[in-house]
Amino acid sequence: MLRTTPMFHAVTGEVHTLSLPFRMGAFDLGGRMTVIRLPEGGLWVHSPVACSPEARAAVDELGPVRFLVAPNLMHHLRVGDWAAAYPEAKVVAPAGLRRKRPDLRVDVELGSGPVAEGIEQVEVRGMPMLDEFVFFHRPSGTVLLTDMAFNIHRTGSWLTKMYLKLNGAWQRLSPTFITKMVIKDRAAVRASLDQVLAWDVKRVLVCHGDAVEQGAHEALREAFQRLTK
């Protein structure tokens, strides 16, 4: 049975994740929110999940919310609820989200420089329909991916398992056909991902699937090669 009670997992002293069930149509993908405690104690919240009272209480135990991050043009559905619950927090998103979601408050546009201390970003250019930003928490060596790659090892959906197997993306860090289909400029994507691979990566956290704790840099390199070949 899938866990429905919000429970944070401490990845490091500063990095925590909250995983909840998530379905997209017939696909059971699971969803993960990552919360990073910044040096001054505030929280940087990546790809918020459903804003339940229990999830809010779990976040509040970690500290005050300072940033709510929509990392691409797809992971924005829950941001508005969190923004309403934490009006003092800054909503951070790609510029294109203003056009897609004119109802959503966006305080800081990604791409204008680092948003918070210790967190670096790379815009994956050449995929305008997705417009994903990859983040790196330098103190812990943690890369955050949203839809650039999945790493699903367990699912209650035979359809999800079959789809990922057909993609060569079952039980390993890998993109899917859908992600590859939105590439418009392969050279631009490669150049962006080369910037990510220049980081000193210790682990990879994905929004859909398991964390990569061992051999993370090599797994990331192989996943990016499959995306752009």
Disulfide bonds with the S-S distance in Angstrom:
none
